Amino acid sequence: MRYLGLVWRNLLRRKIRTLMTLGAIFVSFALFGVLMVVRTAFGLGVEFAGANRLWITNKISIIQFMPVSYVQDVLATPGVTNAVACTWFGGSYQDKPNQFAVFATDLEQYFKLYPEFKVPPDQLKAALADRQAVIVGRKTANTYGWKIGDHIPILADIWMPKSGNVWEFNIAGIYDGDKTVDTTQFLFRYDYFDENRRNGTGQISWIVVGVNDPSNSAALARTIDAKFANSASESKTAPENAVIADFAKQTGDIGSMLTAILVVVFFTILLVVGSTMAQSVRERTSELAVLKTLGFQNGLILALVLAESMFLAVLAGGLGLGLIAVLVNFGTFNSPMLPLMLLTRGSLITGVVLFLVLGLLAGAPPALGAMRLRIVDALRRN
């Protein structure tokens, strides 16, 4: 602690250079935080998908439909505890498409299959008593200022109602969940939807299946698909996490792309900080010789130079990561396509390790050079 003042004074020798270096590190680790949030958003749904849930889709594609009668056939399969049909609705609110996931389902059975979605019993009961009821996630409700009892019009873009082009809904409930739960969904009753659409009656997009033994999921999936083999709508059954992973892969290998970007950013900032430290040490060659003349040991000289590098990396890197953590916590990052925007503990730990490594690697070469500097050579050079 007694040498902190010396380290601080050395950093202030070139204030503009120090500020520019701090800024570069700050921006780099803020970018690291943003990329880790995006990477987590793409993978978090896979990570937290229910191990006891299967998804059944049309074998050709999820955009191809299946008969709703498949639900009863699935429920009759040994090992199945529950099953619920879902149909993607799309639609738009206030002429802005794709703001949140809107789909029709059996609300009572859906919330049984997704116990992590917390909806008060009285609100669910109210939704089951109102044909036009909708239960919406807390995040979406907060975004638009919705509350229980509000009347919400949704403009149709796929499924047209029998009259006009607007579907009318009443908010009967708002569901919550922890930070790993998608609270952006807009869920309404399938029976109301099926009775009032112009075409496609009796057709659904996918079925969510609850299983009593996750270790038997593979065999159960084969059994279900065998039921519908050679039918007009053959099925493809897979664990929920596998289906979500397939959705994520449609945009490419996001994890690999972001990792490549982070590697480039890290090595770029390593070169910047390393160059700054090397130049700083070169400018102080005579001062280092004087310090050694006064009795500063080689180990202490090494530690002082490393301390400068570590100070830059820890201060700017910590501020960059901290800023992103605060912004994420206050919901600044919000995307309808990536509803789970989190900076996880693992990402924070990775960031801390990276800026510590940055400080060590950037400061090590000039610190070793300063340690090995001979007094006579330093004075002669100047």
ZIMOUR-V110587 format. One record per pair of residues at least 4 apart in sequence whose C-alpha atoms are under 6 Angstrom apart, sorted by the first residue. I is the first residue (numbers start at 0). J is the second residue. D is the distance in whole Angstrom. If there is no record, write none. Layout:
I,J,D / I,J,D
//
This chain:
6,307,6 / 21,25,6 / 21,315,5 / 24,315,6 / 24,316,6 / 25,315,5 / 25,316,5 / 25,319,5 / 28,316,5 / 28,319,5 / 28,320,6 / 29,319,4 / 29,320,5 / 32,320,6 / 32,323,6 / 35,39,6 / 36,340,6 / 36,341,5 / 36,342,5 / 39,43,5 / 40,337,6 / 40,339,5 / 40,340,5 / 44,48,6 / 45,240,5 / 45,243,6 / 45,244,6 / 48,240,5 / 51,209,6 / 51,210,5 / 51,213,5 / 52,208,5 / 52,209,5 / 52,239,6 / 53,207,6 / 53,208,5 / 53,237,6 / 53,238,4 / 53,239,5 / 54,206,6 / 54,207,5 / 54,236,6 / 54,237,6 / 54,239,6 / 55,205,6 / 55,206,5 / 55,235,6 / 55,236,4 / 56,61,5 / 56,205,5 / 56,234,6 / 56,235,5 / 57,61,6 / 57,63,6 / 57,234,5 / 57,235,6 / 58,233,5 / 58,234,5 / 58,235,5 / 64,202,6 / 64,203,5 / 64,204,5 / 65,202,5 / 65,203,5 / 65,232,6 / 66,201,6 / 66,202,5 / 67,201,5 / 67,202,6 / 67,203,6 / 78,210,6 / 78,211,6 / 79,209,6 / 79,210,5 / 80,209,5 / 80,210,5 / 80,211,6 / 81,208,6 / 81,209,5 / 82,207,6 / 82,208,4 / 83,206,6 / 83,207,5 / 84,104,6 / 84,205,6 / 84,206,4 / 85,103,6 / 85,104,5 / 85,204,6 / 85,205,5 / 85,206,6 / 86,102,5 / 86,103,5 / 86,203,5 / 86,204,5 / 87,102,5 / 88,101,5 / 88,102,5 / 89,101,6 / 90,154,5 / 90,155,5 / 90,156,5 / 91,95,5 / 91,96,4 / 91,153,6 / 91,154,5 / 92,153,5 / 98,335,5 / 99,183,6 / 99,184,6 / 99,335,5 / 100,184,5 / 100,185,6 / 101,185,5 / 102,186,6 / 103,186,6 / 103,187,5 / 103,188,5 / 103,189,5 / 104,188,5 / 104,189,5 / 105,109,6 / 105,188,6 / 105,189,6 / 110,114,6 / 116,175,6 / 116,176,5 / 117,174,5 / 117,175,5 / 117,176,6 / 118,174,4 / 122,171,6 / 122,172,5 / 126,132,5 / 126,171,5 / 130,191,6 / 131,168,5 / 131,169,6 / 132,168,6 / 132,169,5 / 132,170,6 / 132,171,6 / 133,169,6 / 133,170,5 / 133,171,6 / 133,186,5 / 133,187,4 / 134,171,6 / 134,172,5 / 134,173,5 / 134,186,5 / 135,173,5 / 135,184,6 / 135,185,5 / 136,173,6 / 136,174,5 / 136,182,4 / 136,183,5 / 136,184,5 / 137,173,6 / 137,174,6 / 137,175,6 / 137,182,5 / 138,182,5 / 138,183,5 / 139,183,5 / 140,144,6 / 140,145,5 / 147,170,5 / 147,171,6 / 148,170,5 / 149,169,6 / 149,170,5 / 150,168,6 / 150,169,5 / 151,167,6 / 151,168,5 / 152,166,6 / 152,167,5 / 153,165,6 / 153,166,5 / 154,165,5 / 155,159,6 / 155,164,6 / 155,165,6 / 159,164,6 / 159,196,6 / 159,197,6 / 160,164,6 / 160,195,5 / 160,196,4 / 160,197,6 / 161,195,6 / 161,196,6 / 161,197,5 / 176,180,5 / 181,338,6 / 189,193,6 / 193,200,6 / 220,236,5 / 224,234,5 / 227,233,5 / 228,233,5 / 248,252,6 / 269,273,6 / 269,361,6 / 270,274,6 / 272,361,6 / 273,361,4 / 277,365,5 / 284,377,6 / 285,377,6 / 285,378,6 / 288,374,5 / 290,295,6 / 291,295,5 / 297,370,5 / 300,370,6 / 301,366,5 / 301,370,5 / 302,306,6 / 304,366,5 / 305,362,5 / 306,310,6 / 308,358,5 / 308,362,5 / 309,313,6 / 309,358,4 / 310,314,6 / 312,316,5 / 312,354,5 / 312,358,5 / 313,317,6 / 316,354,6 / 317,321,6 / 318,322,6 / 326,331,5 / 327,331,6 / 327,332,6 / 334,338,6 / 353,357,6 / 356,360,6 / 357,361,6 / 358,362,6 / 359,363,6 / 362,366,6 / 363,367,6
//
